[in-house]
Amino acid sequence: MNAQAVLLAAGEGTRLRPHTNDIPKCLVEVGALPLLERALTSIEQAGVDEAILVTGYRADRIDEYLARRAAKLPVRTVFNPDYATTNNAVSLLRARDAVTGTFVLLDGDLLFEPEVLRRALAAEGDAVLAVEKRKTLGDEEMKVLLHEDGTIAAVNKQVDPRAAVGEAIGIARFGADMGRRLFAQLGAQVAEGRTNLFYEKAFEELMAAGQPFRVADVSGLACMEIDTPEDLEGAREMAERMSAR
């Protein structure tokens, strides 16, 4: 497959302490494997050409891990020196010079089964968000609101859960032209001093400019974000179920 993966792993993971006292979240083990290993294995199995890993907090530990890892998938790291004072939109922008065409974006704190990534890669459209359709949504989820034609109208934490179709899980795919538009939008945000934004804000600004974003439905597949020690316990249970299949 002629595509790259951009994996964001720059954050400090403060809500997951003490597990992240000395390592980034992506190196926390779930089911005896670091989240990073699980993600890179899925990326490799999906036939993606290269992984671009955006690092920040304890980047040295990631470098050490990658140096020991034996795999066919090329992995390139890009460092975000401003990881402690900016949000993930700036980390994504750091990958701009490394991206050459179609790419899939993944948050580095996800546990997911490989089919989630395959569906995101296979979905139609130049801009696609993997969405778990469900009605049990709270304040922390990136909730998705749809237009009548099925394209995405909004993706943010403030969407009314009663109107939302589900949660954007932190995996997306962009065609080459769309990727260039996305990076231009992220660059404009930074130039305006808006550095404490989630990357979904750039998505919404592109939607407002007329760019359709479509849904890759991953409902029923195993996927979760890990932010807290409680999430980690749930992820370990999910990993056991995934292994038992």
Buried (B, 14 or more C-beta within 10 A) or exposed (E): EEBBBBBBBBBBBEBBEEBBEEBBBBBBBBBEBBBBBBBBBBBBEBEBBBBBBBBBBBBEBBEEBBEEEEEEBEBEBBBBEBBEEBBBBBBBBBBBEBBBBBBBBBBBBBBBBBBBBBBBBEBEBBBBBBBBBBEEBEEEBBBBBBEEEEBBBBBBEEBEBEEBBBBBBBBBBBBBEBBBBBBBBBEEBBEEEBBEBBBBBBBBBBBEEEBBBBBBBBEEBBBBBBBBEEBBEBBBEBBEEBEEE
